[in-house]
Amino acid sequence: MTASKLKTIDVLTRVNLILSLFIVLLLNIIDAFFTIIFVDRLGYQEANPIVAPMFTWGPSAFFAWKIVTVLTCCIIIYVSWTRSKKKWVQKFVNVLMVVYGVLALTHIFALVRLLI
């Protein structure tokens, strides 16, 4: 391969990872939004025992903590990847997207069932 093609592949790989991490962050925001609806508005309990105490400080604290935590993890993943360029990192981020996507769909279906 020519140097030009390798550079193009590198740029596309970088853009793909950045876009994937952005999707993870967006799905995390959706998850946080639905969690606040279910816990703060509908009286359900947070299933994650590590996150549950955040609601003692209110939904804003929970939301901020969740966003900062996942954003920090995304930054760490990206910076680590830029140093190593390991292919498994993109696969790991893809798994995160699937997990958060399933979680978001679960929240949506549960809310729809409550409204019907």
C-alpha positions in Angstrom: 0.0 0.0 0.0 1.1 3.5 -0.7 1.7 6.0 2.1 -1.3 8.0 0.9 -3.7 5.0 1.2 -2.3 4.2 4.7 -2.9 7.8 5.8 -6.4 7.6 4.5 -7.1 4.4 6.4 -5.6 5.9 9.5 -7.8 9.0 9.2 -10.9 6.9 8.6 -10.1 4.6 11.5 -9.7 7.7 13.8 -13.0 9.2 12.6 -14.7 5.9 13.1 -13.5 5.6 16.6 -14.4 9.2 17.4 -17.9 8.7 16.0 -18.4 5.5 17.9 -17.3 7.1 21.2 -19.7 10.0 20.4 -22.5 7.5 19.9 -21.6 5.8 23.2 -21.8 9.2 24.9 -25.2 10.0 23.2 -26.6 6.6 24.2 -25.4 7.2 27.8 -27.3 10.5 27.8 -30.4 8.7 26.6 -29.9 6.1 29.4 -29.5 8.8 32.0 -32.6 10.6 30.8 -34.8 7.5 31.0 -33.2 6.5 34.4 -34.2 9.9 35.8 -37.7 9.5 34.5 -38.1 6.0 36.0 -36.3 6.7 39.3 -37.1 10.4 40.1 -40.5 10.7 38.4 -42.0 7.3 38.6 -40.5 6.1 41.9 -38.6 3.1 40.6 -35.2 2.1 42.2 -31.9 2.4 40.4 -30.7 -1.2 39.6 -27.0 -0.3 39.8 -26.0 -0.2 43.5 -22.9 1.9 42.7 -25.0 4.6 41.0 -28.1 4.5 43.2 -26.6 6.8 46.0 -26.2 9.6 43.4 -30.0 10.1 43.5 -29.7 11.2 47.2 -28.2 14.4 45.7 -30.9 14.7 43.1 -31.3 13.9 39.4 -29.0 16.7 38.3 -26.1 15.3 40.4 -26.9 11.8 38.9 -26.9 13.2 35.4 -23.7 15.2 35.8 -21.9 12.2 37.4 -23.0 9.9 34.7 -22.0 12.2 31.9 -18.6 13.1 33.4 -17.8 9.5 34.1 -18.6 8.2 30.7 -17.0 11.2 28.9 -13.9 10.6 31.0 -13.9 7.0 30.0 -14.3 7.9 26.3 -11.4 10.3 26.5 -9.2 7.6 28.2 -10.2 5.1 25.5 -9.4 7.5 22.7 -6.0 8.7 24.1 -5.0 5.1 24.8 -6.0 4.1 21.3 -3.9 7.0 19.8 -0.9 5.6 21.5 -1.4 1.9 20.7 -3.7 1.7 17.6 -4.9 -1.7 18.8 -7.7 -3.0 16.6 -9.5 -4.6 19.6 -10.3 -1.1 20.9 -12.8 -0.4 18.2 -14.4 -3.8 18.8 -14.7 -3.0 22.5 -16.4 0.4 21.7 -18.7 -1.5 19.3 -19.7 -3.7 22.2 -20.4 -0.6 24.3 -22.6 0.8 21.6 -24.6 -2.4 21.5 -25.0 -2.6 25.3 -26.1 1.0 25.6 -28.3 0.6 22.5 -30.1 -2.4 24.1 -30.4 -0.5 27.3 -31.9 2.5 25.6 -34.4 0.3 23.7 -35.3 -1.4 27.0 -36.0 1.9 28.6 -38.1 3.0 25.6 -40.2 -0.2 25.5 -40.7 -0.1 29.3 -41.9 3.5 29.2 -44.2 2.7 26.3 -45.7 -0.2 28.2 -46.3 2.1 31.2 -48.1 4.6 29.0 -50.4 2.1 27.2 
